[in-house]
């Protein structure tokens, strides 16, 4: 049996892995997903740098799983992808899968939007909760998903189900705090374990350009680009990602 630790992205939660966990469980894999500190049911963040606290949470979970199962593969999406690579570099994982890791090169518009005074005003606007969730769900379908549509809007509503005005403002502030720490936050050459990068060719948040350069810089890296997929492959194509998990585990066994 293979043990998989799944780490979500910014503003997301462990629920993002539900379809992939089910697909992996059917293949006999042990899976676990955590809520990172500062998000949803995760612990509160302490003052000071954020990334080190997230690393600590991933390391603690990985060590517990390794002690129980003998080995652990860390799988992460976006911010979680960055944390997965950092776990590999720190020796906390026997293999890593990073789905569009956020440390590579975020889209320029995202940098501008995060620091914009207009974003701060809008995040504090007194919108009714139902209207806010509808707007955020529509935004998810247009920005995060590979193809807008009913399924993408439904995924967006699930993504933001736990948010109200207060938590949305706090998350926006956390993004401003965290973004500078993501720049050059991964040393690819230090990741010596087998690693697999997965990207959607329609990713508007972390564009696929530069992905091959990262894969080449990893000690034992491979890149797979999925057609028609956006920023969260585990949501849009869970069975395909489960196939890729098996592919990575075969490399580990070899």
C-alpha positions as CSV (number, residue, x, y, z in Angstrom):
1,X,0.0,0.0,0.0
2,X,1.2,3.5,-0.9
3,X,0.7,6.5,1.4
4,X,-0.2,9.8,-0.1
5,X,-0.3,13.2,1.7
6,X,-2.3,15.8,-0.2
7,X,-1.8,19.5,0.4
8,X,-4.2,22.1,-0.9
9,X,-3.6,25.5,-2.5
10,X,-4.2,29.1,-1.3
11,X,-7.7,29.7,0.0
12,X,-8.6,26.1,-0.6
13,X,-9.1,23.2,1.8
14,X,-8.5,19.5,2.1
15,X,-11.9,19.0,0.4
16,X,-10.3,19.8,-3.0
17,X,-8.9,16.3,-3.0
18,X,-12.1,14.4,-2.4
19,X,-12.5,13.0,-5.9
20,X,-8.8,12.2,-6.2
21,X,-8.7,10.5,-2.8
22,X,-11.7,8.3,-3.8
23,X,-10.0,7.4,-7.1
24,X,-6.7,6.5,-5.3
25,X,-8.5,4.6,-2.5
26,X,-10.0,2.4,-5.2
27,X,-6.5,1.5,-6.3
28,X,-5.5,0.5,-2.8
29,X,-3.6,3.7,-1.8
30,X,-3.8,5.2,1.7
31,X,-4.6,8.9,1.5
32,X,-4.7,11.8,3.9
33,X,-5.5,15.5,3.3
34,X,-4.8,18.4,5.7
35,X,-6.1,21.9,6.1
36,X,-3.1,24.2,6.2
37,X,-2.7,26.7,9.1
38,X,-4.6,29.9,8.3
39,X,-7.2,28.2,6.0
40,X,-10.6,26.7,6.9
41,X,-10.2,24.2,9.8
42,X,-6.4,24.6,10.0
43,X,-4.7,25.9,13.1
44,X,-4.2,29.7,13.5
45,X,-1.1,31.2,12.1
46,X,1.5,32.7,14.5
47,X,3.1,36.1,13.9
48,X,6.0,36.2,11.5
49,X,6.8,34.4,8.2
50,X,4.0,32.2,6.9
51,X,5.8,29.8,4.6
52,X,7.9,28.2,7.4
53,X,4.7,27.6,9.4
54,X,3.1,25.8,6.4
55,X,6.3,23.8,5.9
56,X,6.1,22.7,9.6
57,X,2.5,21.5,9.2
58,X,3.3,19.5,6.1
59,X,6.4,18.0,7.8
60,X,4.5,16.9,10.9
61,X,1.8,15.2,8.8
62,X,4.4,13.5,6.6
63,X,6.4,12.2,9.5
64,X,3.3,10.7,11.1
65,X,2.3,9.0,7.9
66,X,5.8,7.7,7.2
67,X,6.0,6.3,10.8
68,X,2.7,4.5,10.2
69,X,3.1,3.4,6.5
70,X,6.9,3.3,5.9
71,X,7.0,5.9,3.2
72,X,5.0,9.0,2.1
73,X,4.4,10.8,-1.2
74,X,3.5,14.4,-0.9
75,X,1.0,15.7,-3.5
76,X,0.2,19.4,-3.6
77,X,-1.6,21.9,-5.8
78,X,-0.6,25.6,-6.3
79,X,0.7,26.8,-2.9
80,X,0.5,23.1,-1.9
81,X,2.6,22.2,-4.9
82,X,5.3,24.6,-3.7
83,X,5.1,23.0,-0.2
84,X,5.4,19.5,-1.8
85,X,8.6,20.5,-3.6
86,X,9.9,22.1,-0.4
87,X,9.1,18.9,1.5
88,X,11.1,16.9,-1.1
89,X,14.0,19.3,-0.8
90,X,13.9,19.0,3.0
91,X,13.9,15.2,2.9
92,X,10.4,14.9,4.3
93,X,9.0,13.0,1.3
94,X,10.0,9.9,-0.6
95,X,8.5,11.4,-3.8
96,X,6.5,14.5,-4.7
97,X,3.8,15.5,-7.2
98,X,3.4,19.2,-7.7
99,X,0.3,20.4,-9.6
100,X,1.0,23.9,-10.9
101,X,3.3,24.9,-8.0
102,X,2.7,28.6,-7.2
103,X,6.4,29.4,-6.7
104,X,7.3,29.2,-10.4
105,X,5.9,32.3,-12.0
106,X,2.5,33.7,-11.0
107,X,0.6,35.5,-13.7
108,X,1.4,39.2,-13.7
109,X,-2.2,40.2,-13.3
110,X,-2.4,38.3,-10.1
111,X,0.5,40.3,-8.6
112,X,-1.2,43.5,-9.6
113,X,-4.6,42.4,-8.3
114,X,-3.2,41.3,-4.9
115,X,-1.7,44.6,-4.2
116,X,-4.3,46.8,-5.7
117,X,-6.2,49.3,-3.5
118,X,-9.4,48.4,-5.5
119,X,-9.0,44.8,-4.5
120,X,-8.9,45.8,-0.8
121,X,-12.0,47.9,-1.2
122,X,-13.9,45.2,-3.0
123,X,-12.9,42.5,-0.4
124,X,-14.4,44.7,2.3
125,X,-17.6,45.5,0.4
126,X,-20.8,44.6,2.4
127,X,-22.1,42.1,-0.2
128,X,-24.8,39.6,0.9
129,X,-23.2,36.2,1.5
130,X,-25.2,34.4,-1.2
131,X,-24.3,37.1,-3.8
132,X,-20.7,37.0,-2.7
133,X,-20.5,33.2,-3.1
134,X,-22.2,33.4,-6.5
135,X,-19.7,36.0,-7.7
136,X,-16.7,34.0,-6.4
137,X,-18.1,30.9,-8.0
138,X,-18.4,32.6,-11.3
139,X,-14.9,34.0,-10.9
140,X,-13.6,30.5,-10.3
141,X,-15.2,29.2,-13.4
142,X,-13.6,32.0,-15.5
143,X,-10.2,32.1,-14.0
144,X,-9.3,28.8,-12.2
145,X,-11.1,26.2,-14.3
146,X,-9.9,25.2,-17.7
147,X,-13.3,25.5,-19.4
148,X,-16.1,27.7,-18.0
149,X,-19.5,26.0,-17.6
150,X,-21.9,24.5,-15.1
151,X,-19.4,22.0,-13.6
152,X,-16.8,24.8,-13.1
153,X,-19.4,27.1,-11.4
154,X,-20.4,24.2,-9.1
155,X,-16.7,23.6,-8.3
156,X,-16.3,27.3,-7.6
157,X,-19.3,27.3,-5.2
158,X,-17.8,24.3,-3.3
159,X,-14.4,26.1,-3.2
160,X,-15.9,29.1,-1.5
161,X,-18.6,27.4,0.5
162,X,-16.9,28.1,3.9
163,X,-16.3,31.8,3.2
164,X,-18.1,34.8,4.5
165,X,-17.2,38.5,4.3
166,X,-14.9,38.3,7.3
167,X,-13.0,35.2,6.3
168,X,-12.7,36.5,2.7
169,X,-11.1,39.7,4.0
170,X,-8.7,37.8,6.2
171,X,-7.7,35.5,3.4
172,X,-7.0,38.4,1.1
173,X,-4.8,39.9,3.7
174,X,-3.0,36.6,4.1
175,X,-2.4,36.6,0.3
176,X,-0.6,40.0,0.5
177,X,1.5,38.7,3.4
178,X,2.4,35.4,1.7
179,X,3.0,36.4,-1.9
180,X,6.5,37.9,-1.4
181,X,7.6,34.7,0.4
182,X,6.8,32.6,-2.7
183,X,9.4,34.2,-4.9
184,X,12.4,31.8,-5.4
185,X,11.0,29.7,-2.5
186,X,12.1,26.4,-4.0
187,X,15.6,25.2,-4.8
188,X,14.9,22.6,-7.5
189,X,18.3,21.0,-7.4
190,X,17.7,20.1,-3.7
191,X,14.7,18.0,-4.6
192,X,16.5,14.6,-5.1
193,X,13.5,12.3,-4.8
194,X,11.4,11.3,-7.8
195,X,9.1,14.2,-8.7
196,X,6.3,14.7,-11.1
197,X,5.0,18.1,-12.2
198,X,1.5,18.3,-13.6
199,X,0.2,21.4,-15.4
200,X,-3.0,22.3,-17.3
201,X,-2.3,24.1,-20.6
202,X,-5.2,26.5,-19.7
203,X,-3.8,27.5,-16.3
204,X,-4.4,31.3,-16.0
205,X,-2.9,31.6,-12.5
206,X,0.5,29.9,-12.9
207,X,1.0,29.7,-16.7
208,X,2.7,26.6,-18.0
209,X,5.6,28.5,-19.6
210,X,8.7,27.8,-17.5
211,X,7.4,24.4,-16.3
212,X,9.9,22.5,-18.4
213,X,12.7,24.5,-17.1
214,X,11.7,23.6,-13.5
215,X,11.3,19.9,-14.4
216,X,14.8,19.9,-16.0
217,X,16.3,21.5,-12.8
218,X,14.8,18.9,-10.5
219,X,17.1,16.0,-9.6
220,X,14.7,13.3,-10.9
221,X,11.9,15.4,-12.4
222,X,9.2,14.8,-15.1
223,X,6.6,17.1,-16.5
224,X,3.1,16.2,-17.8
225,X,0.9,18.9,-19.4
226,X,-2.9,18.2,-19.5
227,X,-4.9,19.6,-22.4
228,X,-7.9,21.7,-21.7
229,X,-7.2,21.7,-17.9
230,X,-6.9,24.8,-15.7
231,X,-5.2,25.4,-12.4
232,X,-6.7,22.5,-10.4
233,X,-6.2,19.2,-12.3
234,X,-7.3,17.2,-9.2
235,X,-10.8,18.8,-9.5
236,X,-11.2,18.7,-13.3
237,X,-9.5,15.4,-14.1
238,X,-9.2,13.3,-10.9
239,X,-9.0,9.9,-12.7
240,X,-6.2,11.2,-15.0
241,X,-4.3,12.5,-12.0
242,X,-4.8,9.1,-10.2
243,X,-3.2,7.5,-13.3
244,X,-0.3,9.9,-12.9
245,X,0.0,9.0,-9.2
246,X,0.4,5.3,-10.2
247,X,3.0,6.4,-12.7
248,X,5.0,8.2,-10.1
249,X,4.7,5.3,-7.6
250,X,6.0,3.0,-10.3
251,X,9.1,5.2,-10.6
252,X,9.5,5.0,-6.8
253,X,9.3,1.3,-6.8
254,X,11.8,1.0,-9.7
